[in-house]
């Protein structure tokens, strides 16, 4: 699945769950590096690929799974900061 397809999928899920079009995932590239953001926070950067390597399939975990996991970690982290 390409980065732009992942962003589209995640934004659709956000809409389906929360009817929220203000908080969105976005995709940026300079032709060499792919970046997926949630609002202004980087969730995935292809230059710093931290995806888990799965020996059974001799490949990395699916990018969609990785982005969802990192997004959930981000949300959990920021939800701790309350005034």
PECORUR-V12572 format. One line per field, one symbol per residue. ss: DSSP state (A for helix, B for strand, O for the rest). psi: psi as a letter, one per 30 degrees, with the letter a starting at -180 (. if undefined). burial: b if it has 16 or more other C-alpha atoms within 10 Angstrom, else e. A space follows every 50 residues. Layout:
ss = ???
psi = ???
burial = ???
//
This chain:
ss = OOAAAAAAAAAAAAAAAAOOOOOOBBBBBOOOOBBBBBOOBBBBBAAAOO OOBBOOOOBBOOAAAAAAAAAAAAAAAAOOOOO
psi = kleeeeeeeeeeeeeeefhjgejlllkklgfekkkkljcgkkekkffijg kkkjeefhlllkeeeeeeeeeeeeeeefffjk.
burial = eebbebbeebbbebeeeeeeeeebbbbeeeeeebbbbbeeebbbeeeeee beeeeeeeeeeebbebbeebbeeeeeeeeeeee
//
